[in-house]
Amino acid sequence: MTRRHVGMSARLIATIIGTLAVVPTCRLASQDTSAIDRGVRIGIVYRPGVRPGLVMLPRKGLDSLRAIIARDLDYSDRFEIITLPGGDSIRLASTPTSGGTTPRKGGRTPGTTSSSRAGGGGAQAAIGALNYPLYQALGADFALDIAALGDTTIATLHDIPRANVRREVRAVLPPTGDPDFRQAVHRMADRVVQAALGTAGIGATRVLFVKDGKVYQIDQDGADQKLVSSTNRQAMSPAWAADGQHFAYMEFQAGKGWLYLQDMATGKRIPVSTTGTALDFTPAFSPDQQTMVFSRATEEGTDLYSINVKSNCCLRRLTVGRFSDNLSPTFSPDGQRIAFVSTRPGLPQIYVMAADGTDQQLFAPFDYGVTGSSNAPEWSPDGLSVAFHRDVAGTLQVFVLDVRTRTVRQLTSVGRNEDPTWAPDSRHLAFVSDRSGYRQLWIIDLETGRIRPLLQISGARLPAWSPRLSEATSTTP
């Protein structure tokens, strides 16, 4: 989760921001449109490549928790959320026998698994066996019931076609007013996604962004915005460490750019040694968090440097511009390569090199004299793609580079779109767009093309999406 160039001087602005037109390249099948989808979608039957249907079972109580989980499942873009009819026209459960459930053929009771039987029958036993045929007729593949049992919250995931319980997810959650409540619920939603589809959700993630010279964080569902930078000076270029416990950013002091590391839980920060002698910006952590690579601008140009942040020593120069600028680094997930921006072709374009600075070469192809400038690369967590923005006829648009084939595809087309940053699932991107009339943060799902606003206030920029946040890393000051 790296950050981009920041046009800190007239020279950088002149070299980084180009104005040449470009012929749009082939677009992704999931390219966004001007239509903004803020709701749920209903009733698509599961097929390979199509999302399974999921219904939230109605139940009184736990409204705040249920709303967060339902929103996380919807925003995962992995399910078709099915809305139930209102009123009493739908019979949710079969009538229980005197034993509480109706035995199925072979002696198995629907709505139970080994885990639910061990837990005394689970929450579903309280309302009898689920009416699986009815939900299957509604197009559901999964049904989720959320209930409280003592101090434990139980999310029971029903497999509708198999007519049984796939998984029970249990958690002892903090009180509703606790600062960690929302993240604990997000983690529970992620476990439901994992149970249903075998892949983790992105509910328990956050996005850093800059507004009015301060670094803020916001949950991926657009809630719980907080100031996190502990400085009164201008802060820019936030970047997450891989453990989600720290982030780095650049701060202006006396015309110089200092890099700082800040602890997410305590707010305590420490300066990165050897920085602050020039304009240092766009820090990027290596996946093992041992190394930080950043851009340094001097009168001679802009180049990439690395430093051992564990020992806070050992500055090393990775690029030598020779009348060109090199900036905005982003590591591959294996730590072996670094994508970056270079002006060596004239306009800024996306290059790649080995992590030690060797084997520098063009990464994202372009047409000389036709393609506009390219900036703000970020490598996807799965290593397969690099997102960046490119000037298209005077307007910035988000593109995605296929790392294996080195083909480039345009992702956005409505308004001005820039500074993309990957979610840990490598299928969602947050970016800055003025498609609504002013610059704000948006999220797009690359597989479905669904787009939604993340933060509906103007002035947000330079987003950085976190890794998945564990219980130990989610607390904020």
C-alpha positions as CSV (number, residue, x, y, z in Angstrom):
1,M,0.0,0.0,0.0
2,T,2.3,2.6,-1.2
3,R,1.9,6.3,-2.1
4,R,2.5,8.5,-5.0
5,H,4.2,11.5,-6.3
6,V,3.4,14.7,-4.7
7,G,4.0,17.7,-6.9
8,M,6.1,19.6,-4.4
9,S,8.0,21.9,-6.7
10,A,7.5,23.6,-10.1
11,R,10.1,21.4,-11.5
12,L,8.4,18.2,-10.4
13,I,5.1,19.3,-11.6
14,A,6.5,20.1,-15.0
15,T,8.2,16.8,-15.3
16,I,5.4,14.6,-13.8
17,I,2.2,16.0,-15.1
18,G,1.9,15.8,-18.9
19,T,-0.8,17.1,-21.1
20,L,-0.6,14.9,-24.2
21,A,-3.6,13.1,-25.4
22,V,-3.8,9.3,-25.6
23,V,-6.0,7.0,-27.6
24,P,-7.9,4.9,-25.0
25,T,-6.8,1.3,-24.8
26,C,-9.0,-1.7,-24.6
27,R,-11.1,-1.5,-21.4
28,L,-11.8,-4.2,-18.8
29,A,-15.1,-5.9,-19.0
30,S,-15.8,-4.5,-15.6
31,Q,-15.2,-0.9,-16.6
32,D,-17.3,1.5,-14.6
33,T,-20.2,3.5,-15.9
34,S,-21.8,6.7,-14.8
35,A,-24.5,4.8,-13.0
36,I,-23.9,4.7,-9.3
37,D,-25.1,1.5,-7.5
38,R,-25.7,2.2,-3.8
39,G,-28.1,-0.7,-3.1
40,V,-28.4,-4.4,-3.0
41,R,-29.0,-6.7,-6.0
42,I,-31.6,-9.5,-6.0
43,G,-32.1,-13.0,-7.2
44,I,-29.3,-14.2,-9.4
45,V,-28.9,-18.0,-9.3
46,Y,-25.3,-19.1,-8.8
47,R,-23.3,-20.2,-11.7
48,P,-19.4,-20.3,-12.1
49,G,-18.4,-16.7,-12.3
50,V,-21.7,-15.5,-10.9
51,R,-22.2,-14.6,-7.3
52,P,-24.2,-16.9,-5.0
53,G,-27.4,-15.5,-3.4
54,L,-27.4,-14.7,0.3
55,V,-30.2,-13.8,2.6
56,M,-30.0,-12.3,6.1
57,L,-32.6,-14.0,8.3
58,P,-34.9,-11.6,10.1
59,R,-34.5,-11.5,13.9
60,K,-35.2,-8.9,16.5
61,G,-32.2,-7.2,18.3
62,L,-28.5,-6.8,17.5
63,D,-29.6,-4.1,14.9
64,S,-26.2,-2.3,14.8
65,L,-24.2,-5.5,14.5
66,R,-26.5,-7.0,11.9
67,A,-26.3,-3.7,9.8
68,I,-22.5,-3.8,9.8
69,I,-22.3,-7.4,8.8
70,A,-25.0,-7.0,6.1
71,R,-23.1,-4.0,4.7
72,D,-19.8,-5.9,4.7
73,L,-21.2,-8.8,2.9
74,D,-22.8,-6.5,0.3
75,Y,-19.6,-4.5,-0.1
76,S,-17.6,-7.7,-0.5
77,D,-19.3,-7.9,-4.0
78,R,-19.2,-11.7,-3.6
79,F,-22.9,-12.3,-3.0
80,E,-26.2,-11.3,-4.5
81,I,-28.0,-10.0,-1.4
82,I,-31.6,-11.1,-1.5
83,T,-34.2,-8.9,0.2
84,L,-37.1,-10.7,1.9
85,P,-40.7,-9.7,1.4
86,G,-42.1,-7.7,4.4
87,G,-44.9,-8.7,6.7
88,D,-45.9,-12.1,7.8
89,S,-46.3,-13.6,4.2
90,I,-43.1,-15.6,4.5
91,R,-42.7,-18.6,6.8
92,L,-39.1,-18.5,8.0
93,A,-38.9,-21.8,9.8
94,S,-40.7,-25.1,9.8
95,T,-42.8,-25.9,12.9
96,P,-40.6,-27.7,15.4
97,T,-41.6,-31.0,16.8
98,S,-41.7,-31.6,20.5
99,G,-38.0,-32.3,20.3
100,G,-37.4,-28.9,18.8
101,T,-36.5,-30.0,15.2
102,T,-37.6,-32.4,12.5
103,P,-35.3,-35.3,11.9
104,R,-34.1,-35.8,8.3
105,K,-33.5,-39.1,6.5
106,G,-30.6,-40.9,8.0
107,G,-31.1,-39.4,11.5
108,R,-29.5,-36.0,10.8
109,T,-31.2,-32.9,12.0
110,P,-31.3,-30.0,9.6
111,G,-29.6,-26.8,11.0
112,T,-26.9,-28.7,12.9
113,T,-23.3,-29.4,12.5
114,S,-20.8,-30.9,14.9
115,S,-20.0,-27.5,16.2
116,S,-23.6,-26.5,16.6
117,R,-24.5,-29.8,18.4
118,A,-21.5,-29.3,20.7
119,G,-22.7,-25.8,21.5
120,G,-26.1,-27.1,22.7
121,G,-27.9,-26.9,19.4
122,G,-26.9,-23.4,18.3
123,A,-29.0,-20.3,18.0
124,Q,-31.1,-21.6,15.2
125,A,-32.6,-24.3,17.5
126,A,-34.6,-21.5,19.2
127,I,-36.8,-20.9,16.1
128,G,-36.9,-24.5,14.7
129,A,-35.5,-25.9,11.5
130,L,-35.0,-23.5,8.7
131,N,-37.4,-23.7,5.7
132,Y,-34.7,-24.6,3.2
133,P,-37.0,-25.2,0.2
134,L,-38.6,-21.8,0.6
135,Y,-35.2,-20.0,0.5
136,Q,-34.0,-22.1,-2.4
137,A,-37.1,-20.9,-4.2
138,L,-36.1,-17.4,-3.5
139,G,-32.7,-18.0,-5.2
140,A,-30.6,-18.1,-2.0
141,D,-27.5,-20.3,-1.8
142,F,-26.8,-19.1,1.8
143,A,-28.8,-17.9,4.7
144,L,-27.2,-16.1,7.6
145,D,-28.8,-16.0,11.1
146,I,-27.2,-13.8,13.8
147,A,-28.2,-14.2,17.4
148,A,-26.8,-13.8,20.9
149,L,-26.3,-16.6,23.4
150,G,-25.1,-15.2,26.7
151,D,-22.1,-13.0,26.0
152,T,-21.4,-14.8,22.7
153,T,-22.6,-13.6,19.3
154,I,-23.3,-16.5,16.9
155,A,-23.5,-16.2,13.1
156,T,-25.0,-19.4,11.7
157,L,-24.4,-19.8,8.0
158,H,-26.8,-22.2,6.3
159,D,-26.0,-23.9,3.1
160,I,-29.4,-23.8,1.3
161,P,-28.9,-26.4,-1.5
162,R,-27.5,-28.9,1.0
163,A,-30.1,-28.1,3.6
164,N,-27.7,-27.9,6.5
165,V,-25.5,-25.6,8.5
166,R,-22.2,-24.9,6.9
167,R,-20.5,-23.1,9.7
168,E,-21.2,-21.4,13.0
169,V,-19.0,-18.3,13.7
170,R,-18.8,-17.4,17.3
171,A,-17.3,-14.3,18.9
172,V,-17.3,-12.5,22.2
173,L,-17.7,-8.9,21.0
174,P,-16.8,-5.6,22.8
175,P,-19.7,-3.5,24.0
176,T,-21.4,-1.4,21.3
177,G,-19.8,1.8,22.4
178,D,-16.3,0.4,22.6
179,P,-13.8,1.8,20.1
180,D,-13.0,-1.8,18.9
181,F,-16.6,-2.8,18.4
182,R,-16.9,-2.1,14.7
183,Q,-13.6,-3.8,13.8
184,A,-14.6,-6.8,15.9
185,V,-17.8,-7.0,13.9
186,H,-16.0,-6.5,10.6
187,R,-13.7,-9.5,11.5
188,M,-16.8,-11.6,12.2
189,A,-18.2,-10.7,8.8
190,D,-14.9,-11.7,7.2
191,R,-15.1,-15.1,8.9
192,V,-18.6,-15.5,7.4
193,V,-17.2,-14.8,3.9
194,Q,-14.4,-17.3,4.5
195,A,-16.8,-19.9,5.7
196,A,-19.1,-19.4,2.7
197,L,-16.5,-19.1,-0.1
198,G,-13.1,-20.1,1.2
199,T,-11.6,-16.7,0.8
200,A,-11.3,-13.9,3.4
201,G,-13.4,-10.8,3.3
202,I,-12.1,-7.2,3.5
203,G,-14.5,-5.9,6.2
204,A,-11.7,-5.5,8.8
205,T,-9.7,-3.1,6.7
206,R,-9.2,0.7,6.6
207,V,-8.2,3.4,4.2
208,L,-5.7,6.2,5.1
209,F,-6.1,9.4,3.2
210,V,-5.0,13.0,3.3
211,K,-7.3,16.0,3.7
212,D,-6.2,19.6,4.6
213,G,-2.7,18.4,5.2
214,K,-3.7,15.8,7.8
215,V,-3.8,12.0,7.6
216,Y,-7.1,10.4,8.4
217,Q,-8.4,6.8,8.5
218,I,-11.8,5.5,7.6
219,D,-13.3,2.0,7.7
220,Q,-13.8,0.4,4.3
221,D,-17.6,0.8,4.7
222,G,-17.2,4.6,4.9
223,A,-17.8,4.8,8.7
224,D,-15.7,5.8,11.7
225,Q,-13.4,8.5,10.2
226,K,-10.6,9.5,12.5
227,L,-7.6,11.8,12.5
228,V,-4.4,9.7,12.9
229,S,-1.4,11.9,12.0
230,S,0.0,13.3,15.2
231,T,1.5,16.5,13.8
232,N,0.4,20.1,13.2
233,R,2.6,20.3,10.1
234,Q,1.6,19.4,6.6
235,A,1.5,15.6,6.2
236,M,1.4,13.7,2.9
237,S,2.1,10.3,1.3
238,P,0.7,7.8,3.9
239,A,1.8,4.2,3.4
240,W,0.8,1.1,5.5
241,A,3.3,-1.4,6.9
242,A,2.4,-5.0,6.1
243,D,1.4,-5.8,9.7
244,G,-1.1,-3.0,9.8
245,Q,0.4,-1.7,13.1
246,H,2.3,1.2,11.6
247,F,2.2,3.6,8.8
248,A,4.7,6.0,7.3
249,Y,4.2,9.5,6.0
250,M,6.0,12.6,4.9
251,E,5.9,15.9,6.8
252,F,7.0,19.3,5.7
253,Q,9.4,21.2,7.9
254,A,11.3,24.3,6.8
255,G,11.0,23.5,3.1
256,K,12.2,19.9,3.6
257,G,10.4,16.6,3.6
258,W,10.8,14.4,6.7
259,L,9.7,10.8,6.8
260,Y,8.1,9.4,10.0
261,L,6.9,6.0,11.3
262,Q,3.9,6.1,13.5
263,D,2.3,3.4,15.7
264,M,-1.4,3.0,14.9
265,A,-2.4,2.0,18.4
266,T,-0.4,4.6,20.5
267,G,0.1,7.5,18.0
268,K,3.8,7.6,18.9
269,R,6.0,8.4,16.0
270,I,9.7,8.3,15.2
271,P,11.7,10.1,12.4
272,V,13.3,7.9,9.8
273,S,17.1,8.6,10.0
274,T,18.9,10.4,7.2
275,T,15.7,12.0,5.9
276,G,14.9,15.7,6.1
277,T,18.0,16.9,4.3
278,A,16.1,17.2,1.1
279,L,12.5,16.7,-0.1
280,D,11.8,13.1,0.8
281,F,8.4,11.7,0.0
282,T,6.3,8.6,-1.2
283,P,7.6,6.0,1.3
284,A,7.0,2.3,0.6
285,F,7.6,-0.6,2.9
286,S,9.0,-3.9,1.7
287,P,6.8,-6.9,2.5
288,D,9.1,-8.0,5.4
289,Q,9.1,-4.4,6.8
290,Q,12.9,-4.4,7.0
291,T,13.3,-1.8,4.2
292,M,11.7,1.4,3.2
293,V,12.1,2.9,-0.3
294,F,11.3,6.5,-0.9
295,S,11.8,9.4,-3.4
296,R,14.3,12.2,-2.7
297,A,14.1,15.4,-4.8
298,T,17.2,17.6,-4.9
299,E,18.4,20.3,-7.3
300,E,19.9,17.5,-9.4
301,G,16.7,15.6,-9.8
302,T,14.6,13.0,-8.1
303,D,15.8,9.5,-7.3
304,L,14.9,6.4,-5.3
305,Y,16.7,5.5,-2.1
306,S,16.3,2.7,0.4
307,I,16.9,2.5,4.1
308,N,16.9,-0.2,6.7
309,V,14.0,0.9,8.9
310,K,14.5,-1.9,11.5
311,S,18.0,-0.6,12.3
312,N,17.2,3.0,11.1
313,C,20.4,3.1,9.1
314,C,22.1,2.2,5.9
315,L,20.9,4.7,3.3
316,R,21.4,3.4,-0.3
317,R,20.7,5.0,-3.6
318,L,18.8,2.8,-6.1
319,T,18.5,5.0,-9.2
320,V,20.7,7.6,-10.8
321,G,18.5,10.0,-12.9
322,R,21.0,11.6,-15.2
323,F,18.5,14.3,-16.3
324,S,15.4,12.3,-15.5
325,D,13.3,11.8,-12.3
326,N,12.6,8.5,-10.6
327,L,9.9,8.3,-7.9
328,S,6.8,6.7,-6.4
329,P,8.1,3.2,-5.6
330,T,5.8,0.2,-4.9
331,F,7.1,-3.3,-3.9
332,S,5.9,-6.6,-5.5
333,P,4.4,-8.8,-2.8
334,D,7.4,-11.1,-2.8
335,G,9.7,-8.1,-2.2
336,Q,11.9,-9.0,-5.3
337,R,10.9,-6.1,-7.5
338,I,9.9,-2.4,-7.4
339,A,7.7,-0.6,-9.8
340,F,8.2,3.1,-10.0
341,V,7.7,6.2,-12.2
342,S,10.5,7.5,-14.4
343,T,10.7,10.4,-16.8
344,R,13.5,8.9,-18.8
345,P,11.1,8.6,-21.9
346,G,10.3,12.3,-21.6
347,L,6.9,12.0,-19.9
348,P,6.5,10.0,-16.7
349,Q,5.9,6.3,-17.3
350,I,5.8,3.1,-15.2
351,Y,9.1,1.2,-14.9
352,V,10.3,-1.8,-12.9
353,M,13.6,-2.9,-11.4
354,A,15.0,-5.5,-9.0
355,A,14.7,-4.5,-5.3
356,D,18.5,-3.7,-5.3
357,G,18.1,-1.2,-8.1
358,T,19.4,-3.4,-11.0
359,D,17.7,-4.5,-14.2
360,Q,15.6,-1.3,-14.7
361,Q,13.2,-1.5,-17.6
362,L,9.9,-0.2,-19.0
363,F,7.0,-2.0,-17.3
364,A,3.7,-0.5,-18.7
365,P,3.9,-0.1,-22.5
366,F,3.0,3.2,-24.2
367,D,3.1,4.9,-27.6
368,Y,5.7,7.6,-28.0
369,G,4.1,10.9,-28.8
370,V,0.6,9.5,-28.2
371,T,0.3,8.1,-24.7
372,G,0.0,10.7,-21.8
373,S,2.0,10.6,-18.6
374,S,1.5,7.7,-16.2
375,N,1.9,8.0,-12.4
376,A,1.0,6.6,-9.0
377,P,1.7,2.8,-9.5
378,E,0.6,0.3,-6.8
379,W,1.3,-3.4,-7.0
380,S,-1.7,-5.7,-6.2
381,P,-1.4,-7.9,-3.1
382,D,-1.6,-11.0,-5.3
383,G,1.2,-9.8,-7.4
384,L,-0.7,-10.1,-10.7
385,S,-1.4,-6.5,-11.5
386,V,-0.2,-2.9,-11.0
387,A,-2.8,-0.1,-10.9
388,F,-1.8,3.4,-11.9
389,H,-3.4,6.5,-13.4
390,R,-2.6,7.9,-16.9
391,D,-3.5,11.1,-18.7
392,V,-6.1,10.4,-21.4
393,A,-6.9,13.5,-23.5
394,G,-6.1,15.8,-20.6
395,T,-8.0,13.8,-18.0
396,L,-6.6,11.3,-15.6
397,Q,-8.0,7.7,-15.7
398,V,-7.2,4.6,-13.7
399,F,-5.5,1.7,-15.6
400,V,-4.4,-1.8,-14.7
401,L,-1.3,-3.5,-15.9
402,D,-1.2,-7.3,-16.2
403,V,2.2,-8.1,-14.8
404,R,2.6,-11.4,-16.7
405,T,1.6,-10.2,-20.2
406,R,2.4,-6.5,-19.7
407,T,-0.8,-5.5,-21.3
408,V,-2.5,-2.3,-20.1
409,R,-6.3,-1.8,-19.8
410,Q,-8.3,1.2,-18.9
411,L,-10.6,0.8,-15.9
412,T,-12.4,4.2,-15.5
413,S,-13.8,6.7,-18.0
414,V,-16.2,9.0,-16.1
415,G,-14.7,12.2,-14.7
416,R,-11.1,12.5,-13.5
417,N,-9.8,9.4,-11.6
418,E,-6.4,9.1,-10.0
419,D,-4.3,7.6,-7.1
420,P,-5.6,4.0,-7.1
421,T,-4.9,1.8,-4.1
422,W,-5.6,-2.0,-3.8
423,A,-7.7,-3.7,-1.2
424,P,-6.0,-6.9,0.2
425,D,-8.4,-9.1,-1.9
426,S,-6.8,-7.6,-5.1
427,R,-10.2,-7.1,-6.7
428,H,-11.2,-3.8,-5.1
429,L,-9.6,-0.4,-5.7
430,A,-10.1,2.9,-3.9
431,F,-9.3,6.0,-5.9
432,V,-9.9,9.7,-6.0
433,S,-12.6,10.9,-8.5
434,D,-14.5,14.0,-9.3
435,R,-17.3,12.1,-11.1
436,S,-19.9,13.5,-8.6
437,G,-18.7,17.1,-9.2
438,Y,-16.0,17.3,-6.6
439,R,-13.0,15.2,-5.6
440,Q,-13.8,12.4,-3.2
441,L,-12.9,8.8,-2.5
442,W,-14.6,5.9,-4.4
443,I,-14.3,2.2,-4.5
444,I,-14.7,-0.1,-7.6
445,D,-14.9,-3.8,-7.8
446,L,-12.9,-5.0,-10.8
447,E,-15.0,-8.2,-11.3
448,T,-18.5,-6.7,-11.3
449,G,-17.8,-3.1,-12.2
450,R,-19.8,-2.0,-9.2
451,I,-18.7,1.4,-7.9
452,R,-19.6,3.2,-4.6
453,P,-18.5,6.3,-2.8
454,L,-16.3,5.7,0.2
455,L,-16.2,9.3,1.6
456,Q,-18.6,11.8,0.4
457,I,-16.7,15.0,1.4
458,S,-14.5,17.0,-0.9
459,G,-10.8,17.4,-0.7
460,A,-9.7,13.8,0.2
461,R,-6.6,12.6,-1.7
462,L,-3.8,10.0,-1.7
463,P,-5.7,7.0,-0.3
464,A,-3.8,4.0,1.0
465,W,-5.8,0.7,1.7
466,S,-4.6,-1.3,4.7
467,P,-3.9,-5.0,4.9
468,R,-6.4,-7.1,6.8
469,L,-6.3,-5.9,10.4
470,S,-6.1,-8.5,13.2
471,E,-7.5,-8.0,16.7
472,A,-4.1,-6.9,17.9
473,T,-3.7,-4.1,15.3
474,S,-7.2,-2.6,15.1
475,T,-7.1,-0.4,18.2
476,T,-6.6,3.3,17.5
477,P,-5.8,6.1,20.0
